Amino acid sequence: MRFSVTVGAVGVGRDPRGLAELAKVVEGAGWDGLFLEDYLVYQGDVSQPTYDPWVCLAAMAMTTERIRIGTTVTPLPRRRPWKVAAEAVAVDQLSGGRMILGVGIGDPGDPFMESDDPRVLAEMLDEGLAVIDQLWTGQPVTYSGKHYTLKDAQLTARPVQEPRIPIWVGGNFLVPSVRRRILRWDGSCAYKGSTDAPQQITPDDVRALRADGGRDLDVKVSGGDPAAFAEAGATWWGRWIPPLSVAETEAIVRQGPPTL
């Protein structure tokens, strides 16, 4: 099992320079990954500045050598998939193949979303992932979907990782379409239950997901007993740190990951 820290790019010390410094602390304390939440306005709160996570990832890549970096999660329907494809490749190249792309439908209440219909957002997510996957091949792509259309479009820059940058899927894994999406791609960073009434994912949930998958699948969880999750087949255990001062954040990180 690997261990990660997740933070939002928001507030004092969570700007690109501050997160580059935090990434060094995370790596030095023995963690295996540092992931960023992807917001334009952090959880709808305008009282603190929110910074572009992709610029922050580039800064983090330059100050680390070992840890995985990425988003958990990028609301893909808020973005253009070809832009995300190009940005992810750039971070993967910059980090020497350490990028992980976590994706979800996003918050329908986000004022920057093009739709507030979860079904439409789910369609955009699935189409966007299909486009990204094809663009990462470096070959010309022709795609005709309900929301995105490309004709002989090509991005010749390729990821370092083969066959592609890992794609982790977020969302409520109790929703059948979310589970299907997880099993289609490379990993799960999903939660359980609605955001209004979240539930703790259990080791049995991990076993069931693995039984459905029938192949290697990264499963990232948080909370609970890391050892029990490791035994059940989870591959990552994450610690979320809310917006705190630099000193408070670093104090938590310097404790290091759990010991199994």
Contacts in CASP RR format, 6 or more apart in sequence:
PFRMAT RR
TARGET T0000
AUTHOR 0000-0000-0000
METHOD contacts of the structure
MODEL  1
MRFSVTVGAVGVGRDPRGLAELAKVVEGAGWDGLFLEDYLVYQGDVSQPT
YDPWVCLAAMAMTTERIRIGTTVTPLPRRRPWKVAAEAVAVDQLSGGRMI
LGVGIGDPGDPFMESDDPRVLAEMLDEGLAVIDQLWTGQPVTYSGKHYTL
KDAQLTARPVQEPRIPIWVGGNFLVPSVRRRILRWDGSCAYKGSTDAPQQ
ITPDDVRALRADGGRDLDVKVSGGDPAAFAEAGATWWGRWIPPLSVAETE
AIVRQGPPTL
1 226 0 8 1.000
1 229 0 8 1.000
1 230 0 8 1.000
1 234 0 8 1.000
1 235 0 8 1.000
1 236 0 8 1.000
1 237 0 8 1.000
1 260 0 8 1.000
2 32 0 8 1.000
2 33 0 8 1.000
2 68 0 8 1.000
2 235 0 8 1.000
2 236 0 8 1.000
2 237 0 8 1.000
3 30 0 8 1.000
3 31 0 8 1.000
3 32 0 8 1.000
3 33 0 8 1.000
3 226 0 8 1.000
3 236 0 8 1.000
3 237 0 8 1.000
3 238 0 8 1.000
3 239 0 8 1.000
3 256 0 8 1.000
3 257 0 8 1.000
3 258 0 8 1.000
4 31 0 8 1.000
4 32 0 8 1.000
4 33 0 8 1.000
4 34 0 8 1.000
4 35 0 8 1.000
4 68 0 8 1.000
4 220 0 8 1.000
4 236 0 8 1.000
4 237 0 8 1.000
4 238 0 8 1.000
4 239 0 8 1.000
5 26 0 8 1.000
5 31 0 8 1.000
5 33 0 8 1.000
5 34 0 8 1.000
5 35 0 8 1.000
5 238 0 8 1.000
5 239 0 8 1.000
5 240 0 8 1.000
5 241 0 8 1.000
5 253 0 8 1.000
6 34 0 8 1.000
6 35 0 8 1.000
6 36 0 8 1.000
6 37 0 8 1.000
6 72 0 8 1.000
6 222 0 8 1.000
6 238 0 8 1.000
6 239 0 8 1.000
6 240 0 8 1.000
6 241 0 8 1.000
7 14 0 8 1.000
7 19 0 8 1.000
7 22 0 8 1.000
7 34 0 8 1.000
7 35 0 8 1.000
7 36 0 8 1.000
7 37 0 8 1.000
7 240 0 8 1.000
7 241 0 8 1.000
7 243 0 8 1.000
7 249 0 8 1.000
8 14 0 8 1.000
8 36 0 8 1.000
8 37 0 8 1.000
8 39 0 8 1.000
8 42 0 8 1.000
8 53 0 8 1.000
8 243 0 8 1.000
9 15 0 8 1.000
9 16 0 8 1.000
9 19 0 8 1.000
9 36 0 8 1.000
9 37 0 8 1.000
9 39 0 8 1.000
9 42 0 8 1.000
9 50 0 8 1.000
9 51 0 8 1.000
9 52 0 8 1.000
9 53 0 8 1.000
9 56 0 8 1.000
10 39 0 8 1.000
10 42 0 8 1.000
10 45 0 8 1.000
10 48 0 8 1.000
10 49 0 8 1.000
10 50 0 8 1.000
10 51 0 8 1.000
10 243 0 8 1.000
11 42 0 8 1.000
11 48 0 8 1.000
11 49 0 8 1.000
11 50 0 8 1.000
11 51 0 8 1.000
11 243 0 8 1.000
12 48 0 8 1.000
12 245 0 8 1.000
12 246 0 8 1.000
13 19 0 8 1.000
13 21 0 8 1.000
13 22 0 8 1.000
13 246 0 8 1.000
13 249 0 8 1.000
14 22 0 8 1.000
14 51 0 8 1.000
14 56 0 8 1.000
14 243 0 8 1.000
15 49 0 8 1.000
15 51 0 8 1.000
15 56 0 8 1.000
16 51 0 8 1.000
16 52 0 8 1.000
16 55 0 8 1.000
16 56 0 8 1.000
16 58 0 8 1.000
16 59 0 8 1.000
17 59 0 8 1.000
18 59 0 8 1.000
18 246 0 8 1.000
19 36 0 8 1.000
19 51 0 8 1.000
19 56 0 8 1.000
19 59 0 8 1.000
19 60 0 8 1.000
20 56 0 8 1.000
20 59 0 8 1.000
20 60 0 8 1.000
20 62 0 8 1.000
20 63 0 8 1.000
21 63 0 8 1.000
22 34 0 8 1.000
22 60 0 8 1.000
22 246 0 8 1.000
22 249 0 8 1.000
22 250 0 8 1.000
22 253 0 8 1.000
23 34 0 8 1.000
23 59 0 8 1.000
23 60 0 8 1.000
23 63 0 8 1.000
23 64 0 8 1.000
23 67 0 8 1.000
23 69 0 8 1.000
24 63 0 8 1.000
24 64 0 8 1.000
25 250 0 8 1.000
25 253 0 8 1.000
25 254 0 8 1.000
26 33 0 8 1.000
26 34 0 8 1.000
26 64 0 8 1.000
26 67 0 8 1.000
26 253 0 8 1.000
27 34 0 8 1.000
27 64 0 8 1.000
27 65 0 8 1.000
27 66 0 8 1.000
27 67 0 8 1.000
29 253 0 8 1.000
29 254 0 8 1.000
29 255 0 8 1.000
29 256 0 8 1.000
29 257 0 8 1.000
30 256 0 8 1.000
30 257 0 8 1.000
31 67 0 8 1.000
31 253 0 8 1.000
31 256 0 8 1.000
31 257 0 8 1.000
32 66 0 8 1.000
32 67 0 8 1.000
32 68 0 8 1.000
32 236 0 8 1.000
32 257 0 8 1.000
33 67 0 8 1.000
33 68 0 8 1.000
33 69 0 8 1.000
34 60 0 8 1.000
34 64 0 8 1.000
34 67 0 8 1.000
34 68 0 8 1.000
34 69 0 8 1.000
34 70 0 8 1.000
35 68 0 8 1.000
35 69 0 8 1.000
35 70 0 8 1.000
35 71 0 8 1.000
35 72 0 8 1.000
35 100 0 8 1.000
36 53 0 8 1.000
36 56 0 8 1.000
36 57 0 8 1.000
36 69 0 8 1.000
36 70 0 8 1.000
36 71 0 8 1.000
36 72 0 8 1.000
37 53 0 8 1.000
37 71 0 8 1.000
37 72 0 8 1.000
37 73 0 8 1.000
38 53 0 8 1.000
38 71 0 8 1.000
38 73 0 8 1.000
38 74 0 8 1.000
38 75 0 8 1.000
39 50 0 8 1.000
39 53 0 8 1.000
40 50 0 8 1.000
40 78 0 8 1.000
40 110 0 8 1.000
40 112 0 8 1.000
41 50 0 8 1.000
41 111 0 8 1.000
42 48 0 8 1.000
42 50 0 8 1.000
42 243 0 8 1.000
44 110 0 8 1.000
48 243 0 8 1.000
53 71 0 8 1.000
53 74 0 8 1.000
54 87 0 8 1.000
54 91 0 8 1.000
57 69 0 8 1.000
57 70 0 8 1.000
57 71 0 8 1.000
57 91 0 8 1.000
57 99 0 8 1.000
58 90 0 8 1.000
58 91 0 8 1.000
58 94 0 8 1.000
60 69 0 8 1.000
61 69 0 8 1.000
61 91 0 8 1.000
61 94 0 8 1.000
61 95 0 8 1.000
61 96 0 8 1.000
61 98 0 8 1.000
62 94 0 8 1.000
64 95 0 8 1.000
64 98 0 8 1.000
66 98 0 8 1.000
67 98 0 8 1.000
68 98 0 8 1.000
68 99 0 8 1.000
68 100 0 8 1.000
69 91 0 8 1.000
69 95 0 8 1.000
69 98 0 8 1.000
69 99 0 8 1.000
69 100 0 8 1.000
70 91 0 8 1.000
70 99 0 8 1.000
70 100 0 8 1.000
70 101 0 8 1.000
70 102 0 8 1.000
71 100 0 8 1.000
71 101 0 8 1.000
71 102 0 8 1.000
71 103 0 8 1.000
72 102 0 8 1.000
72 168 0 8 1.000
72 170 0 8 1.000
72 189 0 8 1.000
72 220 0 8 1.000
73 102 0 8 1.000
73 103 0 8 1.000
73 104 0 8 1.000
73 106 0 8 1.000
73 168 0 8 1.000
73 169 0 8 1.000
73 170 0 8 1.000
73 171 0 8 1.000
73 189 0 8 1.000
74 84 0 8 1.000
74 101 0 8 1.000
74 102 0 8 1.000
74 103 0 8 1.000
74 104 0 8 1.000
75 103 0 8 1.000
75 104 0 8 1.000
75 105 0 8 1.000
75 106 0 8 1.000
75 107 0 8 1.000
75 110 0 8 1.000
75 113 0 8 1.000
76 84 0 8 1.000
76 103 0 8 1.000
76 104 0 8 1.000
76 105 0 8 1.000
76 106 0 8 1.000
76 124 0 8 1.000
76 125 0 8 1.000
76 128 0 8 1.000
76 129 0 8 1.000
77 105 0 8 1.000
77 106 0 8 1.000
77 113 0 8 1.000
77 114 0 8 1.000
77 115 0 8 1.000
77 120 0 8 1.000
77 121 0 8 1.000
77 124 0 8 1.000
77 125 0 8 1.000
78 106 0 8 1.000
78 110 0 8 1.000
78 112 0 8 1.000
78 113 0 8 1.000
78 114 0 8 1.000
81 127 0 8 1.000
81 128 0 8 1.000
81 129 0 8 1.000
81 131 0 8 1.000
81 132 0 8 1.000
81 135 0 8 1.000
81 148 0 8 1.000
82 131 0 8 1.000
82 132 0 8 1.000
82 135 0 8 1.000
82 150 0 8 1.000
82 153 0 8 1.000
82 155 0 8 1.000
84 101 0 8 1.000
84 132 0 8 1.000
85 131 0 8 1.000
85 132 0 8 1.000
85 135 0 8 1.000
85 136 0 8 1.000
85 155 0 8 1.000
86 135 0 8 1.000
86 155 0 8 1.000
86 157 0 8 1.000
88 99 0 8 1.000
88 101 0 8 1.000
88 132 0 8 1.000
88 159 0 8 1.000
88 165 0 8 1.000
89 136 0 8 1.000
89 155 0 8 1.000
89 157 0 8 1.000
89 158 0 8 1.000
89 159 0 8 1.000
89 165 0 8 1.000
90 157 0 8 1.000
91 99 0 8 1.000
92 98 0 8 1.000
92 99 0 8 1.000
92 159 0 8 1.000
92 160 0 8 1.000
92 161 0 8 1.000
92 165 0 8 1.000
93 157 0 8 1.000
93 159 0 8 1.000
93 160 0 8 1.000
96 160 0 8 1.000
97 159 0 8 1.000
97 160 0 8 1.000
97 161 0 8 1.000
97 165 0 8 1.000
99 159 0 8 1.000
99 161 0 8 1.000
99 165 0 8 1.000
100 165 0 8 1.000
100 166 0 8 1.000
100 168 0 8 1.000
101 132 0 8 1.000
101 165 0 8 1.000
101 166 0 8 1.000
101 167 0 8 1.000
101 168 0 8 1.000
102 167 0 8 1.000
102 168 0 8 1.000
102 169 0 8 1.000
102 170 0 8 1.000
102 189 0 8 1.000
103 125 0 8 1.000
103 129 0 8 1.000
103 167 0 8 1.000
103 168 0 8 1.000
103 169 0 8 1.000
103 170 0 8 1.000
104 125 0 8 1.000
104 169 0 8 1.000
104 170 0 8 1.000
104 171 0 8 1.000
105 118 0 8 1.000
105 121 0 8 1.000
105 122 0 8 1.000
105 124 0 8 1.000
105 125 0 8 1.000
105 171 0 8 1.000
106 113 0 8 1.000
106 121 0 8 1.000
107 113 0 8 1.000
108 115 0 8 1.000
108 116 0 8 1.000
108 117 0 8 1.000
108 118 0 8 1.000
108 121 0 8 1.000
109 116 0 8 1.000
113 121 0 8 1.000
114 124 0 8 1.000
115 121 0 8 1.000
115 124 0 8 1.000
120 147 0 8 1.000
122 177 0 8 1.000
123 146 0 8 1.000
123 147 0 8 1.000
124 147 0 8 1.000
124 148 0 8 1.000
125 181 0 8 1.000
126 181 0 8 1.000
127 143 0 8 1.000
127 145 0 8 1.000
127 146 0 8 1.000
127 147 0 8 1.000
127 148 0 8 1.000
128 147 0 8 1.000
128 148 0 8 1.000
129 167 0 8 1.000
129 181 0 8 1.000
129 185 0 8 1.000
130 143 0 8 1.000
131 141 0 8 1.000
131 143 0 8 1.000
131 148 0 8 1.000
131 150 0 8 1.000
132 167 0 8 1.000
133 164 0 8 1.000
133 167 0 8 1.000
134 141 0 8 1.000
134 143 0 8 1.000
135 141 0 8 1.000
135 153 0 8 1.000
135 154 0 8 1.000
135 155 0 8 1.000
136 155 0 8 1.000
136 158 0 8 1.000
136 159 0 8 1.000
136 164 0 8 1.000
136 165 0 8 1.000
137 158 0 8 1.000
138 154 0 8 1.000
138 155 0 8 1.000
138 156 0 8 1.000
138 157 0 8 1.000
138 158 0 8 1.000
139 154 0 8 1.000
140 152 0 8 1.000
140 153 0 8 1.000
140 154 0 8 1.000
141 150 0 8 1.000
141 152 0 8 1.000
141 153 0 8 1.000
141 154 0 8 1.000
142 150 0 8 1.000
142 151 0 8 1.000
142 152 0 8 1.000
142 153 0 8 1.000
143 149 0 8 1.000
143 150 0 8 1.000
143 153 0 8 1.000
159 165 0 8 1.000
166 186 0 8 1.000
166 187 0 8 1.000
166 218 0 8 1.000
167 185 0 8 1.000
167 186 0 8 1.000
167 187 0 8 1.000
168 185 0 8 1.000
168 186 0 8 1.000
168 187 0 8 1.000
168 188 0 8 1.000
168 189 0 8 1.000
168 218 0 8 1.000
168 220 0 8 1.000
169 178 0 8 1.000
169 181 0 8 1.000
169 182 0 8 1.000
169 184 0 8 1.000
169 185 0 8 1.000
169 187 0 8 1.000
169 188 0 8 1.000
169 189 0 8 1.000
169 190 0 8 1.000
170 178 0 8 1.000
170 182 0 8 1.000
170 188 0 8 1.000
170 189 0 8 1.000
170 190 0 8 1.000
170 191 0 8 1.000
171 178 0 8 1.000
171 190 0 8 1.000
171 191 0 8 1.000
172 178 0 8 1.000
172 190 0 8 1.000
172 191 0 8 1.000
172 192 0 8 1.000
172 193 0 8 1.000
172 194 0 8 1.000
172 195 0 8 1.000
173 179 0 8 1.000
173 182 0 8 1.000
173 188 0 8 1.000
173 190 0 8 1.000
173 191 0 8 1.000
173 192 0 8 1.000
173 201 0 8 1.000
173 205 0 8 1.000
173 209 0 8 1.000
174 192 0 8 1.000
174 193 0 8 1.000
178 190 0 8 1.000
179 209 0 8 1.000
179 212 0 8 1.000
182 188 0 8 1.000
182 190 0 8 1.000
182 209 0 8 1.000
182 217 0 8 1.000
183 212 0 8 1.000
183 213 0 8 1.000
183 217 0 8 1.000
186 217 0 8 1.000
186 218 0 8 1.000
187 217 0 8 1.000
187 218 0 8 1.000
187 219 0 8 1.000
187 220 0 8 1.000
188 209 0 8 1.000
188 217 0 8 1.000
188 218 0 8 1.000
188 219 0 8 1.000
188 220 0 8 1.000
189 220 0 8 1.000
189 236 0 8 1.000
190 201 0 8 1.000
191 198 0 8 1.000
191 201 0 8 1.000
192 198 0 8 1.000
192 199 0 8 1.000
192 200 0 8 1.000
192 201 0 8 1.000
192 205 0 8 1.000
193 199 0 8 1.000
200 223 0 8 1.000
200 224 0 8 1.000
201 221 0 8 1.000
201 222 0 8 1.000
203 225 0 8 1.000
203 228 0 8 1.000
203 229 0 8 1.000
203 231 0 8 1.000
203 232 0 8 1.000
203 234 0 8 1.000
204 232 0 8 1.000
206 219 0 8 1.000
206 221 0 8 1.000
206 229 0 8 1.000
206 232 0 8 1.000
206 233 0 8 1.000
206 234 0 8 1.000
207 232 0 8 1.000
207 233 0 8 1.000
209 217 0 8 1.000
209 219 0 8 1.000
210 217 0 8 1.000
210 219 0 8 1.000
210 232 0 8 1.000
210 233 0 8 1.000
218 235 0 8 1.000
218 236 0 8 1.000
219 233 0 8 1.000
219 234 0 8 1.000
219 235 0 8 1.000
219 236 0 8 1.000
220 234 0 8 1.000
220 235 0 8 1.000
220 236 0 8 1.000
220 237 0 8 1.000
220 238 0 8 1.000
221 229 0 8 1.000
221 234 0 8 1.000
221 236 0 8 1.000
221 237 0 8 1.000
221 238 0 8 1.000
222 237 0 8 1.000
222 238 0 8 1.000
222 239 0 8 1.000
222 240 0 8 1.000
223 237 0 8 1.000
223 238 0 8 1.000
226 237 0 8 1.000
226 258 0 8 1.000
226 260 0 8 1.000
227 260 0 8 1.000
229 237 0 8 1.000
230 237 0 8 1.000
230 260 0 8 1.000
237 257 0 8 1.000
237 258 0 8 1.000
239 252 0 8 1.000
239 257 0 8 1.000
241 249 0 8 1.000
241 252 0 8 1.000
241 253 0 8 1.000
244 252 0 8 1.000
END
